[in-house]
Amino acid sequence: MSQANDDDVQSDEIVSADDAAAGQAPPATFEFLAHTLFTQALMALGRIPNPITKKAHRNLPTARHFIDTLTMLEQKTSGNLTEDERRMLEEIQHQLRMMYMNDQDGAGRPAAPGRQPS
């Protein structure tokens, strides 16, 4: 008795049907996923405005969540990424960690009245 095999379904057929249903959605790639998480982290760090409210709002716990999610993604995909994907993931994590640390230390915020920046 033969069972249907997932490999019997051509991925080209799935992508074409999905593209049509989604109305020209971007391809589902590792790069797109990483950039989506990067953008969400930037919004949580208040570096870019929320596209719905058009306002920047800082939420460090949420930013930390997205940074941790990227770290988990890196660990789970270790050894399975192309060199370009690995480098891109490392670079965006480095950028986010530096921004997060600066925000944690108060850098990037205006000095309180009467205080001189260090």
C-alpha positions in Angstrom: 0.0 0.0 0.0 1.5 3.3 -1.0 1.2 6.4 1.0 1.2 9.9 -0.5 4.7 11.4 -0.1 5.2 15.1 0.6 8.0 14.9 -2.0 5.4 14.0 -4.7 4.1 17.6 -4.5 6.2 19.9 -6.6 7.5 22.9 -4.6 7.1 25.0 -7.7 3.4 24.3 -7.7 3.0 25.2 -4.1 4.9 28.5 -4.5 2.9 29.5 -7.5 -0.4 28.8 -5.8 0.8 30.6 -2.6 2.0 33.6 -4.6 -1.4 33.9 -6.4 -3.3 33.5 -3.1 -1.1 35.9 -1.2 -1.2 38.6 -3.9 2.5 38.9 -4.8 3.9 38.1 -1.3 7.7 38.0 -1.0 9.3 34.6 -1.2 9.6 32.7 2.0 13.3 32.8 2.5 15.6 32.7 5.5 16.8 36.2 4.6 13.2 37.5 4.6 12.6 35.9 8.0 15.8 37.4 9.5 15.0 40.8 8.1 11.5 40.7 9.4 12.7 39.9 12.9 15.4 42.7 12.5 12.7 45.2 11.6 10.5 44.2 14.5 13.5 44.6 16.9 14.3 48.1 15.4 10.7 49.1 16.1 10.9 47.8 19.6 14.1 49.8 20.1 12.3 52.9 18.9 14.6 53.3 15.9 11.9 53.2 13.3 8.2 54.1 13.7 5.5 51.6 13.9 3.9 51.6 10.4 0.4 51.6 11.8 0.7 54.3 14.5 3.5 56.2 12.6 5.1 56.7 16.0 8.4 55.4 17.4 8.0 53.7 20.8 10.7 52.0 22.8 10.0 48.7 24.4 13.2 47.1 25.6 11.7 43.8 26.8 10.2 43.3 23.4 13.4 44.2 21.7 15.3 41.7 23.9 12.7 39.0 22.8 13.4 39.6 19.1 17.2 39.6 19.7 16.8 36.3 21.6 14.7 34.9 18.8 17.4 35.7 16.3 19.9 34.0 18.6 17.7 30.9 18.8 17.3 30.9 15.1 21.1 31.0 14.7 21.6 28.1 17.1 18.9 26.0 15.5 20.2 26.6 11.9 23.9 26.2 12.8 25.6 24.3 10.0 22.7 24.6 7.6 23.1 28.2 6.4 25.0 29.5 3.4 28.0 31.7 4.2 26.0 34.8 3.2 23.1 33.8 5.4 25.3 33.2 8.3 27.2 36.5 7.9 23.9 38.4 7.5 22.5 36.9 10.7 25.7 37.7 12.6 25.7 41.3 11.4 22.1 42.0 12.3 22.5 40.5 15.7 25.6 42.5 16.3 23.9 45.7 15.3 20.8 45.0 17.5 22.9 44.0 20.5 24.9 47.2 20.3 21.8 49.3 20.0 20.2 47.4 22.9 23.3 47.9 25.1 23.4 51.6 24.3 19.7 51.9 25.3 20.3 49.9 28.5 23.1 52.2 29.4 21.1 55.3 28.6 23.2 56.2 25.7 21.3 57.7 22.8 18.9 59.4 25.2 19.2 63.1 26.0 20.9 63.9 29.2 18.6 64.8 32.1 18.4 68.6 32.8 21.3 69.8 34.8 23.4 66.7 34.0 26.3 66.6 31.7 26.7 63.7 29.4 29.6 61.4 30.3 
